[in-house]
Amino acid sequence: MRDKIGIVINRLVYGFTFAFLYQIVIGIATSLFSLPLTGNIQDLISGVEQIDSHQGPWLVGWWIISTIIITVMALLIIRYKKYLSPYKGEKDIEIPPKITVVTAIIIGASISFLFFLLDTIIGFIVETGSKTDVTAIYQAAIIGDFTPLTVSVIFSIIAGFIIVGVASKTSKVKEITKDLGLQDIAGITRIMNKTKTQKTTLVDTIGQRPGALIHVGERKVDQVTMNLIEYDEKNINEIGNATIEECLESKNKPNVSWINVVGVHDAEIIKKFGDNFDIHALHQSNIMNTELRPYIEVFDNYVLIMLKMPHYDDETGKLELEQVSVILAQNHVLTFQEHSADFFDQIRKRLRNSSGSIRKLQSDYLTYAIIDAIIDSYFLVIEKVGDMTENIEEELMKNPTPETMQTIQTLKRRMIALRKSIWPAREIVDYLGRDSTILISDGTRTYLRDVYNHVIQVTDSIEGLRDVIGGMLDTYLSSVSNRMNEVMKTLTIVAAIFIPITFIAGIYGTNFSYVPELEWEGSYFVMLIAMATISGIMIAWFRKKRWL
């Protein structure tokens, strides 16, 4: 009983808070637009009815705005209800931190429509033209009329239940509408506004001179940023958003410097780094070409390593392979990324805290740590794909749909992309683990051989998942075929049972003038019994043959 009373009190608070705030919004909007606004779906109905007048479009527009306001207010009240709830024993209601556009529309429109129904029901009870604002409640209470107060309390309680009831379904609505998310707007905008500087292909490099600095691929950041970490065993200096001059000065310092460049589309910046760190013109060009196969190039003064780092978006389910170029020199390491998301935070943390021996060793060990982080990032993606395959396998056994087939095909393409990116990495790490360059010490080669084992493990996992996904395609086709066979078997059995019954009915449905059985008094019932007997015998025979 205490829980029920506490829940009702909480709903009263939520509903009163919502009604109070929304009445303020309605009052402000009414004053600004000079329109008779109700704050519910009635505004849309009135706007459609008066669409040819001056007020019509404004009413429709206000309903769209009010739906957004209703959604935001309702979700904020429920999300922060712990600050409003007088009764703290009620269970929390989870609202996702990110919701889809369609989810927001559905939630807001549902609340607006339910408020419209609530106003309609109250309209049958309360006299037309009655007011329930604070002034009307106060004036009526003075003369002993508590009807406006009662209506306001009832409205607030029901409004609280509506807000909580609809908002509690946000997670389910979001799951249904997960394919169109708020996070997709940026991607849609990029596609609609795609320009030459944002997306180029290898076709654009045809006929260009060797080493021409042309960015190939999608431009994923607007501005190039640089981060610099200089360290030795005792000291560390970290500069976020460093200038290119600060980065170039670190070349001549005796300590180890790690320069991380985010964004490979600016040819001027790539050329400055290339010229100052003696990077070959072809390698400068390759750094800007994000569609190249991973490879390694060893020179006397530096080693260029190009790898692919996978990123998996949980919201959209999209797999993206980012190119990371690593240049290892005597006292410095340069990394070039397409965007800021990476798996290097643990390396930065180890450098700051001087964990392990990373600060005691040279740039080759830092390069090993970067390569190891890139390879380990595949395990995260493989784990997520593995979870998806398990869910699909369960779905295949229960109720496969055309969407299941589409998901399987998507997974196949992802595994092909992962395989194409990890196979060259195996050759790269194996080459680094051998006596290939004086820039890598024997101690670091031991760690690189461990990374090679990780690459082999990733490769085996990818091959295993490819086989599983390929098997799922066969399972899907078999499942669909078996289900069709079951349907055909059922229809065939039904048709077979009705064939003799139809035959009997056809005989006695003929137009001959003399059919002896028609003169019998019980012939009709005899015919029905004969039909039932034949059907029973056929069903029993089908069961004996195990067709049923």
C-alpha positions, 0 to 999 in steps of 0.5 A: 500500500505504501508503494502504491501511495508513493508512486501516485505521489511521484506521478503527481509531482511529475505531472504537476512539474510537466504541466507547470512548465508546459503551461509557461511554454504555452503562455509564451508561445501564445503571446509570441504567435498571437494564436489560440494554442492548446498544446496538444494534437488539437493544434495540428487538427486546427492547423489542417482545417485552417491550412488555407488561412494565415493561422493554419501553417503556424498552428501546424508548425507549432505542433511540430515544435511543441512535440519536440518540447514535450519529448525533451521535457518528458524525458528530462523529467524522467531522467532526473526524477530522482531529484523530484521524487518525494518517494525514493522507493520506486524503481528507476526507469532507464532512458538511453543516453542516445535515441533515434530521430524516429524514437523521438518523434514517436515518443513526443507524438504519443505523449501529445496524442494521449494528452489530447485524449485526456483533455477530451475526456476531461472536456466531457466532465468539466463545463466548457470554458472552465479554466484550471490555471493557478488564478482560476483555481485560487479564485474558485477556492475562495468561493468554495468551488474546488472543482478546478483544483480537483481537475488540476490534481487529477490531470497532473496525476494522469499526466505523470502516469502518461509521461512515465508510461511512454518514457519507459518504452523509450528503450524498446522504441529505440531498438525498433528504430535503431537503423535511423539514429541521430548519429546518422545525420552527420553521415547523411550530411557528408554524403549529401555535401560530398566534395572533391576535397572530401572524397577522392579515389585512385582514379584521380591519381592517374597520370600524376607524377610519382610522389604527387601529394593527393589525398585518396579516400574520405576526409574524416576530419575538418582540421589537422591536429598534432599531439606531441609527447617527449619523454625519457626515463625521468621526464615527460612533456606532453603537448596537446594540439601542438604546432607544427614548429613544436613538432619539428623542433623535437627532431633534434632533441636527445629524448624520444618524441612521439608525434601523432598527426590526426588528418592526412588530407593536408598536403602542405603539412605532410610535406613539411613533416616529410621534408624535415624528417627526410621521408621519401616523396613516394612515402609522403604520397602513400601516407595520404593514400588511405586505400593502399594495402598494408605494407612495410618499407625499410630505409637506412634512417627510418622504417615506414609501416602502414597498417589498418586499424578497425573501428566498430560502431555499436550504434550503426553496426558499421565497420570502418578500417582506418589507415595508420602510418607509423614512421620509426626513426632513431629518436622519434616516432611519427603516426598519421591517422585519419581521425582521432578515435584510436586504441592508443590511450593505454600507451599514453597512460603508461607513458604518463605513469611510467608504467613498466619499461616503456619510458626506459626504452627507445623509439623501437619499443614505442613502435612495438606498443603502437603496433600491438595496440593496432593488432589487439583492436581486431580482437574487440571487433572479432568479439562483437562479430562473434556475438552477432553470429551467435544471435543470428544462429539462434534466429536461424533456428527459430524464425529466419527472415530476409533481414537475417539473410541481409545481415549474414551477407553484411557479416561476410563482407566485413570478414572479407575486409578484416581478412584483407587487412590482417593478412599483410600485417602478418608479413609486416610483423614477421619481417620486423621480428627478424633481423631486418633493421638496426633501428629495432633492438634484439629485445624489442624483436622478442616483443614483436614475435609475441605480436606475431602470435597475436596476428596469427590468432586474429587470422585464425579467428577471422578464418573461423568466423568466415567458415561459421558465417558461410555455414550460416548461409547454407543453414539459412537456405536449408531452413527456408527450404525446410520451412517451405517443405513443411508448408507444402506438406501441410497443404498437400495433406489438406488437399489429399484429405479433401480430394475424396470428400470433394469427389463424393460431393461432386457425385451428389452435386450432379444434375442427373434427374435420377439419383437413388440416394437422394430419395433416402431419408437419412442419405445426407447424414450417411454421406457426412459420416462417410466423408468423416470416416474417409478423412479419419482413415487418411489422417491415421494412415498419414500418421502411421507413415509419419507424414504428420 
